Amino acid sequence: MTQSVPSLYERLGGHAGITRITRDLLRNHLANPLVSARYARSEDLARVERRAVEFFCAGSGGPETYSGQDMLATHKGMNISEQEFVAVLDDAMAALETNGIDAPTRTEVLGILWSLKGEVVRV
């Protein structure tokens, strides 16, 4: 008998769970002195949230479609530092923990986010 392993999308709580995690993530960013200015200047945080939810849902195996630009196009010209990138990862890990996501799943998400560094930092 084969037992199916829940997808990352399912382990993150599906659309509703990812939406909660994303809201906490954005709250963490706004409270983080290393990155808050980048988010405070956003003209449409609701749009940022929608795109982030789409991105995380689609990227974790959910049925949603991501309608935003790719990571490189999104971050090109922002000159994001390594320190800012790590701060964002720390905020993400805190949001996952706040939402009761287990350590192995948090580690998996961290690996995925870390793999995006080349498309985010100093591009």
MARVOKOL-350841 format. One record per atom (N, C-alpha, C, CB): residue number from 1; atom name; x negated, y, z negated. Coordinates in nm, 3 decimals, padded with zeros to 5 digits, m for minus. Glycine has a CB too. Layout:
BEGIN
ATOM   pos   site        c1        c2        c3
ATOM   NUM     CA         X         Y         Z
...
***
This chain:
BEGIN
ATOM   pos   site        c1        c2        c3
ATOM     1      N   m00.084   m00.117    00.000
ATOM     1     CA    00.000    00.000    00.000
ATOM     1      C   m00.089    00.124    00.000
ATOM     1     CB    00.096   m00.001   m00.122
ATOM     2      N   m00.067    00.213    00.095
ATOM     2     CA   m00.147    00.334    00.108
ATOM     2      C   m00.072    00.450    00.044
ATOM     2     CB   m00.179    00.364    00.256
ATOM     3      N   m00.143    00.521   m00.040
ATOM     3     CA   m00.084    00.639   m00.104
ATOM     3      C   m00.135    00.762   m00.031
ATOM     3     CB   m00.120    00.645   m00.258
ATOM     4      N   m00.042    00.847    00.014
ATOM     4     CA   m00.084    00.965    00.088
ATOM     4      C   m00.132    01.073   m00.009
ATOM     4     CB    00.031    01.019    00.175
ATOM     5      N   m00.235    01.142    00.033
ATOM     5     CA   m00.293    01.249   m00.046
ATOM     5      C   m00.223    01.379   m00.007
ATOM     5     CB   m00.448    01.259   m00.026
ATOM     6      N   m00.174    01.455   m00.103
ATOM     6     CA   m00.109    01.582   m00.069
ATOM     6      C   m00.206    01.676    00.002
ATOM     6     CB   m00.053    01.650   m00.196
ATOM     7      N   m00.155    01.748    00.099
ATOM     7     CA   m00.238    01.845    00.172
ATOM     7      C   m00.277    01.960    00.079
ATOM     7     CB   m00.163    01.899    00.296
ATOM     8      N   m00.375    02.036    00.120
ATOM     8     CA   m00.414    02.154    00.044
ATOM     8      C   m00.295    02.247    00.030
ATOM     8     CB   m00.533    02.227    00.112
ATOM     9      N   m00.220    02.265    00.137
ATOM     9     CA   m00.099    02.348    00.135
ATOM     9      C   m00.005    02.302    00.023
ATOM     9     CB   m00.027    02.342    00.272
ATOM    10      N    00.018    02.172    00.014
ATOM    10     CA    00.106    02.119   m00.090
ATOM    10      C    00.047    02.139   m00.229
ATOM    10     CB    00.134    01.971   m00.066
ATOM    11      N   m00.085    02.116   m00.242
ATOM    11     CA   m00.149    02.132   m00.373
ATOM    11      C   m00.149    02.278   m00.419
ATOM    11     CB   m00.293    02.080   m00.368
ATOM    12      N   m00.141    02.372   m00.324
ATOM    12     CA   m00.134    02.514   m00.360
ATOM    12      C    00.010    02.560   m00.386
ATOM    12     CB   m00.195    02.599   m00.249
ATOM    13      N    00.104    02.469   m00.371
ATOM    13     CA    00.244    02.502   m00.401
ATOM    13      C    00.326    02.545   m00.281
ATOM    13     CB    00.248    02.609   m00.502
ATOM    14      N    00.277    02.513   m00.161
ATOM    14     CA    00.351    02.551   m00.041
ATOM    14      C    00.360    02.702   m00.026
ATOM    14     CB    00.491    02.491   m00.044
ATOM    15      N    00.454    02.745    00.054
ATOM    15     CA    00.468    02.890    00.082
ATOM    15      C    00.489    02.970   m00.046
ATOM    15     CB    00.585    02.915    00.179
ATOM    16      N    00.577    02.922   m00.133
ATOM    16     CA    00.607    02.996   m00.256
ATOM    16      C    00.484    03.006   m00.345
ATOM    16     CB    00.723    02.929   m00.333
ATOM    17      N    00.411    02.896   m00.361
ATOM    17     CA    00.291    02.898   m00.445
ATOM    17      C    00.183    02.986   m00.388
ATOM    17     CB    00.238    02.758   m00.463
ATOM    18      N    00.162    02.978   m00.257
ATOM    18     CA    00.060    03.060   m00.193
ATOM    18      C    00.097    03.207   m00.201
ATOM    18     CB    00.040    03.017   m00.047
ATOM    19      N    00.225    03.238   m00.192
ATOM    19     CA    00.269    03.378   m00.207
ATOM    19      C    00.236    03.429   m00.348
ATOM    19     CB    00.421    03.390   m00.179
ATOM    20      N    00.263    03.348   m00.450
ATOM    20     CA    00.230    03.389   m00.588
ATOM    20      C    00.080    03.408   m00.605
ATOM    20     CB    00.281    03.284   m00.689
ATOM    21      N    00.002    03.312   m00.553
ATOM    21     CA   m00.144    03.321   m00.563
ATOM    21      C   m00.193    03.447   m00.493
ATOM    21     CB   m00.211    03.195   m00.501
ATOM    22      N   m00.141    03.476   m00.375
ATOM    22     CA   m00.183    03.593   m00.299
ATOM    22      C   m00.150    03.722   m00.372
ATOM    22     CB   m00.117    03.594   m00.161
ATOM    23      N   m00.034    03.729   m00.433
ATOM    23     CA    00.003    03.850   m00.509
ATOM    23      C   m00.093    03.870   m00.626
ATOM    23     CB    00.148    03.839   m00.561
ATOM    24      N   m00.125    03.762   m00.695
ATOM    24     CA   m00.222    03.774   m00.805
ATOM    24      C   m00.360    03.810   m00.752
ATOM    24     CB   m00.230    03.642   m00.885
ATOM    25      N   m00.397    03.755   m00.638
ATOM    25     CA   m00.525    03.789   m00.576
ATOM    25      C   m00.533    03.938   m00.545
ATOM    25     CB   m00.546    03.706   m00.448
ATOM    26      N   m00.430    03.993   m00.484
ATOM    26     CA   m00.430    04.136   m00.451
ATOM    26      C   m00.432    04.222   m00.578
ATOM    26     CB   m00.308    04.172   m00.365
ATOM    27      N   m00.360    04.179   m00.681
ATOM    27     CA   m00.366    04.251   m00.810
ATOM    27      C   m00.508    04.248   m00.865
ATOM    27     CB   m00.267    04.189   m00.914
ATOM    28      N   m00.573    04.133   m00.854
ATOM    28     CA   m00.711    04.122   m00.901
ATOM    28      C   m00.803    04.216   m00.821
ATOM    28     CB   m00.761    03.977   m00.889
ATOM    29      N   m00.785    04.219   m00.690
ATOM    29     CA   m00.866    04.309   m00.606
ATOM    29      C   m00.847    04.455   m00.646
ATOM    29     CB   m00.831    04.290   m00.457
ATOM    30      N   m00.722    04.494   m00.669
ATOM    30     CA   m00.693    04.634   m00.705
ATOM    30      C   m00.752    04.671   m00.841
ATOM    30     CB   m00.542    04.658   m00.705
ATOM    31      N   m00.770    04.572   m00.928
ATOM    31     CA   m00.828    04.596   m01.060
ATOM    31      C   m00.979    04.579   m01.062
ATOM    31     CB   m00.765    04.503   m01.163
ATOM    32      N   m01.037    04.531   m00.954
ATOM    32     CA   m01.180    04.501   m00.949
ATOM    32      C   m01.256    04.624   m00.898
ATOM    32     CB   m01.207    04.376   m00.858
ATOM    33      N   m01.340    04.685   m00.980
ATOM    33     CA   m01.408    04.808   m00.938
ATOM    33      C   m01.500    04.790   m00.817
ATOM    33     CB   m01.489    04.861   m01.053
ATOM    34      N   m01.542    04.668   m00.789
ATOM    34     CA   m01.629    04.645   m00.673
ATOM    34      C   m01.554    04.651   m00.540
ATOM    34     CB   m01.697    04.512   m00.687
ATOM    35      N   m01.425    04.621   m00.543
ATOM    35     CA   m01.349    04.616   m00.416
ATOM    35      C   m01.219    04.696   m00.417
ATOM    35     CB   m01.317    04.473   m00.384
ATOM    36      N   m01.182    04.750   m00.530
ATOM    36     CA   m01.052    04.817   m00.539
ATOM    36      C   m01.034    04.930   m00.440
ATOM    36     CB   m01.032    04.869   m00.678
ATOM    37      N   m01.139    05.007   m00.415
ATOM    37     CA   m01.126    05.121   m00.323
ATOM    37      C   m01.086    05.075   m00.183
ATOM    37     CB   m01.259    05.199   m00.316
ATOM    38      N   m01.135    04.961   m00.139
ATOM    38     CA   m01.099    04.910   m00.006
ATOM    38      C   m00.951    04.879    00.003
ATOM    38     CB   m01.180    04.784    00.026
ATOM    39      N   m00.892    04.831   m00.104
ATOM    39     CA   m00.751    04.796   m00.103
ATOM    39      C   m00.663    04.916   m00.135
ATOM    39     CB   m00.724    04.685   m00.203
ATOM    40      N   m00.709    05.004   m00.222
ATOM    40     CA   m00.632    05.122   m00.258
ATOM    40      C   m00.611    05.213   m00.137
ATOM    40     CB   m00.702    05.200   m00.370
ATOM    41      N   m00.705    05.210   m00.042
ATOM    41     CA   m00.693    05.294    00.078
ATOM    41      C   m00.599    05.236    00.183
ATOM    41     CB   m00.830    05.315    00.140
ATOM    42      N   m00.556    05.114    00.163
ATOM    42     CA   m00.469    05.049    00.261
ATOM    42      C   m00.337    05.124    00.270
ATOM    42     CB   m00.446    04.901    00.224
ATOM    43      N   m00.296    05.152    00.392
ATOM    43     CA   m00.170    05.223    00.413
ATOM    43      C   m00.050    05.132    00.395
ATOM    43     CB   m00.167    05.285    00.551
ATOM    44      N   m00.070    05.001    00.405
ATOM    44     CA    00.042    04.908    00.400
ATOM    44      C    00.000    04.779    00.330
ATOM    44     CB    00.094    04.878    00.542
ATOM    45      N   m00.001    04.783    00.196
ATOM    45     CA   m00.040    04.665    00.120
ATOM    45      C    00.056    04.549    00.142
ATOM    45     CB   m00.049    04.698   m00.028
ATOM    46      N    00.182    04.580    00.169
ATOM    46     CA    00.279    04.473    00.195
ATOM    46      C    00.239    04.396    00.321
ATOM    46     CB    00.422    04.531    00.211
ATOM    47      N    00.190    04.465    00.422
ATOM    47     CA    00.143    04.400    00.545
ATOM    47      C    00.019    04.316    00.516
ATOM    47     CB    00.114    04.504    00.655
ATOM    48      N   m00.072    04.371    00.436
ATOM    48     CA   m00.192    04.297    00.397
ATOM    48      C   m00.150    04.167    00.327
ATOM    48     CB   m00.285    04.383    00.305
ATOM    49      N   m00.054    04.177    00.237
ATOM    49     CA   m00.006    04.059    00.166
ATOM    49      C    00.055    03.958    00.262
ATOM    49     CB    00.095    04.099    00.059
ATOM    50      N    00.142    04.003    00.352
ATOM    50     CA    00.205    03.912    00.449
ATOM    50      C    00.101    03.838    00.532
ATOM    50     CB    00.301    03.989    00.541
ATOM    51      N    00.004    03.912    00.583
ATOM    51     CA   m00.101    03.850    00.665
ATOM    51      C   m00.185    03.751    00.584
ATOM    51     CB   m00.192    03.958    00.727
ATOM    52      N   m00.215    03.788    00.459
ATOM    52     CA   m00.293    03.697    00.374
ATOM    52      C   m00.215    03.569    00.345
ATOM    52     CB   m00.331    03.768    00.242
ATOM    53      N   m00.086    03.582    00.318
ATOM    53     CA   m00.003    03.463    00.295
ATOM    53      C   m00.002    03.376    00.420
ATOM    53     CB    00.142    03.503    00.255
ATOM    54      N    00.019    03.438    00.536
ATOM    54     CA    00.017    03.362    00.663
ATOM    54      C   m00.117    03.291    00.680
ATOM    54     CB    00.042    03.456    00.782
ATOM    55      N   m00.226    03.364    00.657
ATOM    55     CA   m00.360    03.310    00.675
ATOM    55      C   m00.383    03.189    00.585
ATOM    55     CB   m00.465    03.417    00.647
ATOM    56      N   m00.350    03.203    00.456
ATOM    56     CA   m00.372    03.094    00.361
ATOM    56      C   m00.279    02.976    00.389
ATOM    56     CB   m00.352    03.144    00.219
ATOM    57      N   m00.154    03.005    00.426
ATOM    57     CA   m00.061    02.896    00.458
ATOM    57      C   m00.108    02.818    00.580
ATOM    57     CB    00.081    02.951    00.482
ATOM    58      N   m00.136    02.889    00.688
ATOM    58     CA   m00.179    02.822    00.811
ATOM    58      C   m00.312    02.750    00.789
ATOM    58     CB   m00.193    02.925    00.926
ATOM    59      N   m00.404    02.813    00.719
ATOM    59     CA   m00.537    02.756    00.698
ATOM    59      C   m00.540    02.638    00.603
ATOM    59     CB   m00.628    02.861    00.648
ATOM    60      N   m00.435    02.622    00.524
ATOM    60     CA   m00.432    02.511    00.428
ATOM    60      C   m00.343    02.396    00.478
ATOM    60     CB   m00.382    02.560    00.292
ATOM    61      N   m00.298    02.406    00.601
ATOM    61     CA   m00.221    02.297    00.659
ATOM    61      C   m00.071    02.315    00.659
ATOM    61     CB   m00.252    02.174    00.588
ATOM    62      N   m00.026    02.436    00.627
ATOM    62     CA    00.118    02.462    00.628
ATOM    62      C    00.171    02.488    00.768
ATOM    62     CB    00.150    02.579    00.539
ATOM    63      N    00.303    02.497    00.780
ATOM    63     CA    00.365    02.515    00.912
ATOM    63      C    00.364    02.660    00.962
ATOM    63     CB    00.506    02.465    00.907
ATOM    64      N    00.326    02.754    00.878
ATOM    64     CA    00.328    02.893    00.916
ATOM    64      C    00.224    02.922    01.024
ATOM    64     CB    00.304    02.981    00.795
ATOM    65      N    00.251    03.024    01.102
ATOM    65     CA    00.159    03.069    01.205
ATOM    65      C    00.096    03.198    01.159
ATOM    65     CB    00.232    03.088    01.342
ATOM    66      N   m00.035    03.210    01.175
ATOM    66     CA   m00.107    03.332    01.141
ATOM    66      C   m00.098    03.428    01.258
ATOM    66     CB   m00.255    03.303    01.103
ATOM    67      N   m00.049    03.548    01.234
ATOM    67     CA   m00.028    03.644    01.342
ATOM    67      C   m00.131    03.757    01.342
ATOM    67     CB    00.110    03.703    01.332
ATOM    68      N   m00.228    03.751    01.253
ATOM    68     CA   m00.329    03.856    01.244
ATOM    68      C   m00.449    03.829    01.333
ATOM    68     CB   m00.374    03.874    01.101
ATOM    69      N   m00.545    03.919    01.325
ATOM    69     CA   m00.670    03.904    01.399
ATOM    69      C   m00.757    03.797    01.332
ATOM    69     CB   m00.746    04.039    01.406
ATOM    70      N   m00.856    03.747    01.406
ATOM    70     CA   m00.948    03.653    01.345
ATOM    70      C   m01.033    03.726    01.241
ATOM    70     CB   m01.038    03.585    01.452
ATOM    71      N   m01.103    03.651    01.159
ATOM    71     CA   m01.178    03.709    01.048
ATOM    71      C   m01.284    03.809    01.094
ATOM    71     CB   m01.245    03.598    00.968
ATOM    72      N   m01.354    03.776    01.200
ATOM    72     CA   m01.459    03.865    01.250
ATOM    72      C   m01.400    03.998    01.296
ATOM    72     CB   m01.536    03.799    01.365
ATOM    73      N   m01.294    03.993    01.374
ATOM    73     CA   m01.230    04.116    01.422
ATOM    73      C   m01.174    04.198    01.306
ATOM    73     CB   m01.118    04.083    01.523
ATOM    74      N   m01.118    04.131    01.208
ATOM    74     CA   m01.060    04.200    01.093
ATOM    74      C   m01.166    04.276    01.013
ATOM    74     CB   m00.988    04.101    01.002
ATOM    75      N   m01.284    04.217    00.998
ATOM    75     CA   m01.386    04.275    00.909
ATOM    75      C   m01.496    04.351    00.981
ATOM    75     CB   m01.448    04.167    00.828
ATOM    76      N   m01.495    04.349    01.113
ATOM    76     CA   m01.599    04.416    01.191
ATOM    76      C   m01.602    04.566    01.159
ATOM    76     CB   m01.577    04.394    01.342
ATOM    77      N   m01.721    04.617    01.131
ATOM    77     CA   m01.738    04.759    01.102
ATOM    77      C   m01.711    04.798    00.958
ATOM    77     CB   m01.651    04.837    01.189
ATOM    78      N   m01.667    04.705    00.874
ATOM    78     CA   m01.637    04.737    00.734
ATOM    78      C   m01.763    04.737    00.648
ATOM    78     CB   m01.536    04.638    00.677
ATOM    79      N   m01.870    04.677    00.697
ATOM    79     CA   m01.997    04.670    00.625
ATOM    79      C   m01.979    04.616    00.482
ATOM    79     CB   m02.062    04.808    00.621
ATOM    80      N   m01.910    04.506    00.471
ATOM    80     CA   m01.885    04.442    00.342
ATOM    80      C   m02.016    04.380    00.292
ATOM    80     CB   m01.772    04.334    00.352
ATOM    81      N   m02.051    04.411    00.169
ATOM    81     CA   m02.175    04.361    00.110
ATOM    81      C   m02.156    04.220    00.054
ATOM    81     CB   m02.225    04.456    00.000
ATOM    82      N   m02.268    04.154    00.029
ATOM    82     CA   m02.265    04.023   m00.034
ATOM    82      C   m02.200    04.031   m00.172
ATOM    82     CB   m02.406    03.965   m00.046
ATOM    83      N   m02.231    04.139   m00.244
ATOM    83     CA   m02.174    04.157   m00.378
ATOM    83      C   m02.021    04.170   m00.370
ATOM    83     CB   m02.234    04.283   m00.445
ATOM    84      N   m01.971    04.244   m00.272
ATOM    84     CA   m01.826    04.256   m00.256
ATOM    84      C   m01.765    04.121   m00.220
ATOM    84     CB   m01.793    04.361   m00.147
ATOM    85      N   m01.831    04.048   m00.132
ATOM    85     CA   m01.781    03.917   m00.091
ATOM    85      C   m01.769    03.823   m00.212
ATOM    85     CB   m01.874    03.855    00.016
ATOM    86      N   m01.870    03.819   m00.295
ATOM    86     CA   m01.867    03.734   m00.413
ATOM    86      C   m01.758    03.782   m00.509
ATOM    86     CB   m02.004    03.734   m00.484
ATOM    87      N   m01.739    03.912   m00.521
ATOM    87     CA   m01.633    03.965   m00.608
ATOM    87      C   m01.496    03.919   m00.560
ATOM    87     CB   m01.639    04.120   m00.612
ATOM    88      N   m01.476    03.918   m00.428
ATOM    88     CA   m01.350    03.873   m00.372
ATOM    88      C   m01.330    03.724   m00.401
ATOM    88     CB   m01.345    03.900   m00.219
ATOM    89      N   m01.436    03.645   m00.388
ATOM    89     CA   m01.426    03.503   m00.420
ATOM    89      C   m01.392    03.482   m00.568
ATOM    89     CB   m01.558    03.430   m00.385
ATOM    90      N   m01.456    03.560   m00.655
ATOM    90     CA   m01.425    03.551   m00.798
ATOM    90      C   m01.278    03.585   m00.824
ATOM    90     CB   m01.517    03.646   m00.879
ATOM    91      N   m01.228    03.688   m00.757
ATOM    91     CA   m01.087    03.725   m00.772
ATOM    91      C   m00.997    03.612   m00.725
ATOM    91     CB   m01.056    03.854   m00.692
ATOM    92      N   m01.035    03.546   m00.616
ATOM    92     CA   m00.955    03.435   m00.564
ATOM    92      C   m00.954    03.319   m00.662
ATOM    92     CB   m01.010    03.389   m00.428
ATOM    93      N   m01.069    03.287   m00.718
ATOM    93     CA   m01.076    03.177   m00.814
ATOM    93      C   m00.992    03.208   m00.937
ATOM    93     CB   m01.221    03.149   m00.854
ATOM    94      N   m00.994    03.331   m00.982
ATOM    94     CA   m00.913    03.372   m01.097
ATOM    94      C   m00.764    03.360   m01.066
ATOM    94     CB   m00.947    03.516   m01.140
ATOM    95      N   m00.723    03.399   m00.945
ATOM    95     CA   m00.582    03.389   m00.906
ATOM    95      C   m00.538    03.243   m00.900
ATOM    95     CB   m00.560    03.457   m00.770
ATOM    96      N   m00.624    03.158   m00.849
ATOM    96     CA   m00.591    03.014   m00.844
ATOM    96      C   m00.577    02.959   m00.986
ATOM    96     CB   m00.700    02.936   m00.766
ATOM    97      N   m00.669    02.995   m01.073
ATOM    97     CA   m00.664    02.946   m01.211
ATOM    97      C   m00.539    02.998   m01.282
ATOM    97     CB   m00.790    02.988   m01.288
ATOM    98      N   m00.507    03.125   m01.264
ATOM    98     CA   m00.386    03.184   m01.323
ATOM    98      C   m00.262    03.106   m01.282
ATOM    98     CB   m00.372    03.331   m01.282
ATOM    99      N   m00.264    03.054   m01.159
ATOM    99     CA   m00.148    02.982   m01.107
ATOM    99      C   m00.155    02.832   m01.131
ATOM    99     CB   m00.134    03.008   m00.960
ATOM   100      N   m00.246    02.789   m01.216
ATOM   100     CA   m00.250    02.650   m01.259
ATOM   100      C   m00.305    02.552   m01.155
ATOM   100     CB   m00.116    02.607   m01.297
ATOM   101      N   m00.384    02.603   m01.062
ATOM   101     CA   m00.442    02.516   m00.960
ATOM   101      C   m00.561    02.441   m01.022
ATOM   101     CB   m00.487    02.598   m00.834
ATOM   102      N   m00.564    02.309   m01.003
ATOM   102     CA   m00.666    02.227   m01.067
ATOM   102      C   m00.806    02.257   m01.012
ATOM   102     CB   m00.633    02.079   m01.048
ATOM   103      N   m00.907    02.221   m01.091
ATOM   103     CA   m01.046    02.251   m01.058
ATOM   103      C   m01.091    02.193   m00.923
ATOM   103     CB   m01.137    02.200   m01.167
ATOM   104      N   m01.059    02.068   m00.890
ATOM   104     CA   m01.103    02.018   m00.759
ATOM   104      C   m01.044    02.096   m00.642
ATOM   104     CB   m01.066    01.871   m00.746
ATOM   105      N   m00.920    02.138   m00.655
ATOM   105     CA   m00.858    02.217   m00.548
ATOM   105      C   m00.920    02.355   m00.541
ATOM   105     CB   m00.705    02.227   m00.570
ATOM   106      N   m00.948    02.416   m00.657
ATOM   106     CA   m01.016    02.546   m00.658
ATOM   106      C   m01.152    02.535   m00.589
ATOM   106     CB   m01.032    02.598   m00.802
ATOM   107      N   m01.223    02.427   m00.616
ATOM   107     CA   m01.355    02.407   m00.554
ATOM   107      C   m01.341    02.392   m00.402
ATOM   107     CB   m01.424    02.282   m00.614
ATOM   108      N   m01.239    02.323   m00.358
ATOM   108     CA   m01.215    02.307   m00.215
ATOM   108      C   m01.187    02.443   m00.149
ATOM   108     CB   m01.097    02.210   m00.190
ATOM   109      N   m01.103    02.523   m00.213
ATOM   109     CA   m01.072    02.656   m00.160
ATOM   109      C   m01.198    02.742   m00.158
ATOM   109     CB   m00.961    02.725   m00.245
ATOM   110      N   m01.277    02.735   m00.263
ATOM   110     CA   m01.402    02.811   m00.268
ATOM   110      C   m01.492    02.775   m00.150
ATOM   110     CB   m01.475    02.787   m00.400
ATOM   111      N   m01.503    02.648   m00.121
ATOM   111     CA   m01.585    02.604   m00.008
ATOM   111      C   m01.534    02.659    00.125
ATOM   111     CB   m01.588    02.453   m00.001
ATOM   112      N   m01.405    02.660    00.141
ATOM   112     CA   m01.346    02.714    00.264
ATOM   112      C   m01.374    02.864    00.274
ATOM   112     CB   m01.193    02.688    00.268
ATOM   113      N   m01.349    02.936    00.165
ATOM   113     CA   m01.372    03.081    00.167
ATOM   113      C   m01.520    03.112    00.189
ATOM   113     CB   m01.324    03.145    00.035
ATOM   114      N   m01.609    03.037    00.124
ATOM   114     CA   m01.753    03.059    00.139
ATOM   114      C   m01.794    03.039    00.286
ATOM   114     CB   m01.832    02.962    00.047
ATOM   115      N   m01.728    02.946    00.353
ATOM   115     CA   m01.763    02.918    00.493
ATOM   115      C   m01.732    03.036    00.585
ATOM   115     CB   m01.689    02.794    00.542
ATOM   116      N   m01.653    03.131    00.538
ATOM   116     CA   m01.616    03.248    00.618
ATOM   116      C   m01.714    03.364    00.603
ATOM   116     CB   m01.477    03.293    00.580
ATOM   117      N   m01.812    03.348    00.517
ATOM   117     CA   m01.906    03.458    00.486
ATOM   117      C   m01.964    03.523    00.610
ATOM   117     CB   m02.019    03.407    00.400
ATOM   118      N   m02.007    03.444    00.706
ATOM   118     CA   m02.068    03.498    00.827
ATOM   118      C   m01.975    03.581    00.913
ATOM   118     CB   m02.121    03.386    00.908
ATOM   119      N   m01.845    03.567    00.891
ATOM   119     CA   m01.745    03.644    00.965
ATOM   119      C   m01.695    03.765    00.887
ATOM   119     CB   m01.629    03.555    01.003
ATOM   120      N   m01.752    03.786    00.769
ATOM   120     CA   m01.703    03.892    00.680
ATOM   120      C   m01.816    03.987    00.638
ATOM   120     CB   m01.639    03.829    00.555
ATOM   121      N   m01.929    03.933    00.598
ATOM   121     CA   m02.035    04.014    00.539
ATOM   121      C   m02.121    04.080    00.645
ATOM   121     CB   m02.122    03.928    00.447
ATOM   122      N   m02.133    04.212    00.632
ATOM   122     CA   m02.220    04.294    00.717
ATOM   122      C   m02.201    04.272    00.867
ATOM   122     CB   m02.363    04.267    00.682
ATOM   123      N   m02.074    04.260    00.907
ATOM   123     CA   m02.045    04.244    01.050
ATOM   123      C   m01.997    04.375    01.111
ATOM   123     CB   m01.940    04.134    01.072
***
